[in-house]
Amino acid sequence: MKNLIIALLFIGPVSAMACANFAGNFTCTEVGDNYTYSLTVQQNGNAFTITDDDGAEEFIADGNRRSLPNDTNMRNAYYVASCQGQSVLLQMAGEIFDDQTGQSFPFQADMNHQNINRNHVTQTTVTQVLGQTTTTTTQCRRN
């Protein structure tokens, strides 16, 4: 689930505008907890493939609602992604499933991937689960 959110953050929403160039290899650090990871972004217009240690995720930033596959932690989820200027905006919603308790909890995530310059991308994610809002900032540097 975390990698899916990370991937979606890099993709964000897309409109009729052309998307900024996000293609490349990155080293990313979540601000505040120093969690660092590497990923590769391949881009063809508004179509993105993001690959990390857990595999590859594909996203299209065209403003259309797209369903996400159910997995062990996420159910009934969808995203809407679009490009706006130097940003890819992404909205995602669905249910987080706790397989230990069998309970599902609704979630919503709003992500903004901003191409600060050719070598620096900032991702800001605002997540809401069970009435609690969390904001995470991730700084990514092109390798």
Phi and psi in degrees as a GROMACS rama.xvg file:
@    title "Ramachandran Plot"
@    xaxis  label "Phi"
@    yaxis  label "Psi"
@TYPE xy
-60.0876  -42.4732  LYS-2
-67.2735  -34.396  ASN-3
-63.277  -44.2149  LEU-4
-63.2989  -42.1761  ILE-5
-60.245  -45.7625  ILE-6
-61.801  -44.7808  ALA-7
-64.0373  -33.8196  LEU-8
-62.3938  -38.8592  LEU-9
-70.0161  -23.4458  PHE-10
-91.2478  -48.7863  ILE-11
58.5999  -174.628  GLY-12
-82.2444  153.741  PRO-13
-131.774  138.078  VAL-14
-115.704  -158.229  SER-15
-69.3597  -14.1556  ALA-16
-68.7937  153.02  MET-17
-70.3214  148.276  ALA-18
-86.6561  144.035  CYS-19
-63.2156  159.937  ALA-20
-79.9262  110.884  ASN-21
-107.815  2.40125  PHE-22
-66.2337  141.474  ALA-23
147.632  -178.394  GLY-24
-102.998  132.87  ASN-25
-129.539  149.61  PHE-26
-113.109  123.057  THR-27
-118.088  143.458  CYS-28
-131.169  126.557  THR-29
-76.6713  123.4  GLU-30
-66.7387  133.72  VAL-31
102.215  -33.1773  GLY-32
-122.783  1.28401  ASP-33
55.9102  25.0579  ASN-34
-72.7245  122.53  TYR-35
-118.744  139.898  THR-36
-149.896  163.497  TYR-37
-112.941  147.679  SER-38
-151.786  160.512  LEU-39
-121.404  132.493  THR-40
-113.471  122.097  VAL-41
-106.966  138.935  GLN-42
-136.904  134.999  GLN-43
-131.169  92.0224  ASN-44
67.2725  -112.657  GLY-45
-105.784  13.1286  ASN-46
-104.128  130.472  ALA-47
-124.559  141.714  PHE-48
-123.894  122.994  THR-49
-114.978  124.115  ILE-50
-119.183  131.25  THR-51
-136.99  -166.602  ASP-52
-61.1268  -21.9057  ASP-53
-94.385  0.939087  ASP-54
121.927  -162.681  GLY-55
-117.54  143.867  ALA-56
-126.084  138.932  GLU-57
-113.621  140.837  GLU-58
-143.808  150.676  PHE-59
-122.03  128.285  ILE-60
-103.345  80.4585  ALA-61
-128.275  9.27064  ASP-62
83.6649  -1.52405  GLY-63
-93.0625  146.652  ASN-64
-76.3668  129.697  ARG-65
-130.832  134.238  ARG-66
-75.179  147.773  SER-67
-107.473  147.652  LEU-68
-68.9625  145.597  PRO-69
-68.1684  143.805  ASN-70
-137.982  -166.883  ASP-71
-67.217  -22.6116  THR-72
-117.542  -9.08242  ASN-73
-137.622  135.244  MET-74
-135.95  154.698  ARG-75
50.5481  40.4337  ASN-76
-100.6  154.891  ALA-77
-148.351  165.734  TYR-78
-139.372  156.817  TYR-79
-131.408  121.08  VAL-80
-124.5  145.893  ALA-81
-153.774  157.912  SER-82
-100.619  134.933  CYS-83
-139.639  105.948  GLN-84
62.2084  -124.472  GLY-85
-92.2327  14.4274  GLN-86
-120.659  152.274  SER-87
-114.478  122.151  VAL-88
-105.053  139.756  LEU-89
-138.48  131.774  LEU-90
-117.4  132.979  GLN-91
-135.679  142.46  MET-92
-148.788  159.592  ALA-93
164.707  -149.448  GLY-94
-126.884  136.768  GLU-95
-93.0994  128.188  ILE-96
-105.664  129.035  PHE-97
-99.4196  104.731  ASP-98
-70.8286  -15.5655  ASP-99
-77.5057  -37.1607  GLN-100
-102.632  -16.7677  THR-101
77.3926  10.729  GLY-102
-97.5157  150.18  GLN-103
-115.011  144.094  SER-104
-129.112  129.833  PHE-105
-67.4885  145.704  PRO-106
-137.786  158.78  PHE-107
-142.542  138.561  GLN-108
-134.218  133.42  ALA-109
-117.848  123.319  ASP-110
-123.888  143.029  MET-111
-130.262  112.707  ASN-112
-98.3902  113.514  HIS-113
-111.086  124.289  GLN-114
-82.6512  90.3603  ASN-115
-63.2927  -48.5181  ILE-116
-156.202  -176.893  ASN-117
-55.6769  -28.2458  ARG-118
-111.316  4.70416  ASN-119
-142.371  123.732  HIS-120
-123.424  132.197  VAL-121
-110.947  132.292  THR-122
-116.688  125.511  GLN-123
-117.055  127.245  THR-124
-123.825  129.321  THR-125
-113.226  118.002  VAL-126
-116.568  137.925  THR-127
-121.92  120.822  GLN-128
-137.868  128.441  VAL-129
52.23  41.3866  LEU-130
77.3157  0.748575  GLY-131
-105.441  134.767  GLN-132
-107.189  131.974  THR-133
-126.215  134.953  THR-134
-113.624  129.531  THR-135
-123.898  135.267  THR-136
-116.523  133.51  THR-137
-124.656  131.307  THR-138
-104.993  126.709  GLN-139
-121.906  134.085  CYS-140
-115.731  133.314  ARG-141
-69.0934  134.574  ARG-142
